[in-house]
């Protein structure tokens, strides 16, 4: 809603010293700079839908799982292409003698992939469950305390 001068009701403008009649429209001086005041709104969050939290947290945890698997495989690929595994194997053969334990039997591509997938699956289940339980707890606490209040201001 705007007044006849083009301002919103809450806006103020710096004007020259004039006397005003109640109900009259005041036109600001041409060289006056407008002083805008931001609006402030108070919002209260009283309830979060657990089903929505479950769906969003599942999708977000799937993204984390994909990043975990890709990071594990990239790290293994970088170490393998850099010759780290063969270097450690040769060092172990020098120290312990030939036929000793090799690193590649414990850190093969298949084992790294399966461990990354296992960790990702556990993360998906845990993150989804904890977020959903957190939404139930949030709803319980806000029902007793009245909600989470915060102010939003417009610049």
Secondary structure in CASP SS format (residue, H / E / C, confidence):
PFRMAT SS
TARGET T0000
AUTHOR 0000-0000-0000
METHOD secondary structure of the structure
MODEL  1
X C 1.00
X E 1.00
X C 1.00
X C 1.00
X C 1.00
X C 1.00
X C 1.00
X E 1.00
X C 1.00
X C 1.00
X C 1.00
X E 1.00
X E 1.00
X C 1.00
X C 1.00
X C 1.00
X C 1.00
X C 1.00
X C 1.00
X C 1.00
X C 1.00
X C 1.00
X C 1.00
X C 1.00
X C 1.00
X C 1.00
X C 1.00
X C 1.00
X C 1.00
X C 1.00
X C 1.00
X C 1.00
X C 1.00
X E 1.00
X E 1.00
X C 1.00
X C 1.00
X C 1.00
X C 1.00
X E 1.00
X E 1.00
X E 1.00
X E 1.00
X E 1.00
X E 1.00
X C 1.00
X C 1.00
X C 1.00
X C 1.00
X H 1.00
X H 1.00
X H 1.00
X H 1.00
X H 1.00
X H 1.00
X H 1.00
X H 1.00
X H 1.00
X H 1.00
X H 1.00
X H 1.00
X H 1.00
X H 1.00
X H 1.00
X H 1.00
X H 1.00
X H 1.00
X H 1.00
X H 1.00
X H 1.00
X H 1.00
X H 1.00
X H 1.00
X H 1.00
X H 1.00
X H 1.00
X H 1.00
X H 1.00
X H 1.00
X H 1.00
X H 1.00
X C 1.00
X C 1.00
X H 1.00
X H 1.00
X H 1.00
X H 1.00
X H 1.00
X H 1.00
X H 1.00
X H 1.00
X H 1.00
X H 1.00
X H 1.00
X H 1.00
X H 1.00
X C 1.00
X C 1.00
X C 1.00
X C 1.00
X C 1.00
X C 1.00
X C 1.00
X C 1.00
X C 1.00
X C 1.00
X C 1.00
X C 1.00
X H 1.00
X H 1.00
X H 1.00
X H 1.00
X H 1.00
X H 1.00
X H 1.00
X H 1.00
X H 1.00
X H 1.00
X H 1.00
X H 1.00
X H 1.00
X H 1.00
X H 1.00
X H 1.00
X H 1.00
X H 1.00
X H 1.00
X H 1.00
X H 1.00
X H 1.00
X H 1.00
X H 1.00
X H 1.00
X H 1.00
X H 1.00
X H 1.00
X H 1.00
X H 1.00
X H 1.00
X H 1.00
X H 1.00
X H 1.00
X H 1.00
X H 1.00
X H 1.00
X C 1.00
X C 1.00
X E 1.00
X E 1.00
X E 1.00
X E 1.00
X E 1.00
X E 1.00
X C 1.00
X C 1.00
END
